[in-house]
Amino acid sequence: MTPILDRIRSKGGQVTRKEWNIVIRRGRLDDAAMEWIKSNRQALMLEVWPEYDAFEERAAIREYDGGQDRASAERDAYAEVMGC
């Protein structure tokens, strides 16, 4: 199977990561392709940032067990995963 990034790039699209978020430049991706990308976001995130699962787990632990609000949990989990 062709990786998601290759499929996006073949249509002139571009994916960049900014901390724990991604930005997609559409290129020639139509609305159906964008919906497909949204439905496969987890797999795309792992292609773009292999540490994504570890980040999500740490953020969830900080939020639910640690009582942090989501924004703080994500910020702190990102710093932990990236070794900042």
C-alpha positions as CSV (number, residue, x, y, z in Angstrom):
1,M,0.0,0.0,0.0
2,T,1.2,3.5,-0.8
3,P,1.9,5.6,2.2
4,I,-0.5,8.4,2.8
5,L,2.1,11.1,2.4
6,D,3.0,9.7,-1.1
7,R,-0.7,9.8,-2.1
8,I,-1.0,13.4,-0.9
9,R,2.2,14.5,-2.7
10,S,1.2,12.9,-5.9
11,K,-1.7,15.3,-6.0
12,G,0.5,18.3,-5.3
13,G,-0.5,18.4,-1.6
14,Q,1.9,19.0,1.2
15,V,1.8,18.1,4.9
16,T,3.9,19.9,7.5
17,R,4.0,19.3,11.2
18,K,3.9,22.2,13.6
19,E,4.5,20.8,17.1
20,W,1.7,18.2,17.6
21,N,-0.5,19.5,14.8
22,I,-0.3,19.1,11.0
23,V,-1.1,21.5,8.3
24,I,-2.2,20.3,4.9
25,R,-1.8,22.3,1.7
26,R,-4.4,20.9,-0.7
27,G,-2.8,21.2,-4.0
28,R,-5.1,19.2,-6.3
29,L,-6.8,17.2,-3.5
30,D,-10.5,17.4,-3.9
31,D,-13.1,17.4,-1.1
32,A,-13.4,13.6,-1.2
33,A,-9.7,13.2,-0.8
34,M,-9.6,15.6,2.1
35,E,-12.4,13.6,3.8
36,W,-10.4,10.4,3.3
37,I,-7.4,12.1,4.9
38,K,-9.5,13.2,7.9
39,S,-10.7,9.6,8.3
40,N,-7.1,8.3,8.2
41,R,-5.7,11.0,10.4
42,Q,-4.1,8.6,12.9
43,A,-2.1,6.8,10.2
44,L,-1.1,10.1,8.6
45,M,0.1,11.5,12.0
46,L,2.2,8.4,12.5
47,E,3.8,8.8,9.1
48,V,4.5,12.5,9.7
49,W,5.6,12.1,13.4
50,P,6.3,8.5,14.6
51,E,6.2,9.7,18.2
52,Y,2.5,10.6,17.9
53,D,1.2,7.6,19.8
54,A,3.5,8.3,22.7
55,F,2.5,12.0,22.7
56,E,-1.2,11.1,22.7
57,E,-0.8,8.6,25.5
58,R,1.2,11.1,27.7
59,A,-1.3,13.9,27.0
60,A,-4.2,11.7,28.0
61,I,-2.5,10.6,31.2
62,R,-1.8,14.2,32.1
63,E,-5.3,15.2,31.3
64,Y,-7.3,12.4,32.9
65,D,-5.0,11.2,35.7
66,G,-3.2,14.5,36.3
67,G,-6.1,16.8,36.1
68,Q,-4.5,19.1,33.5
69,D,-6.6,20.9,31.0
70,R,-6.2,19.6,27.4
71,A,-4.0,22.5,26.2
72,S,-1.6,22.2,29.1
73,A,-1.5,18.4,28.9
74,E,-0.6,18.5,25.2
75,R,2.0,21.2,25.7
76,D,3.7,19.2,28.5
77,A,3.4,15.9,26.7
78,Y,5.0,17.4,23.7
79,A,7.9,18.7,25.7
80,E,8.3,15.3,27.4
81,V,8.2,13.3,24.1
82,M,10.6,15.7,22.4
83,G,13.0,15.9,25.4
84,C,12.6,19.6,25.8
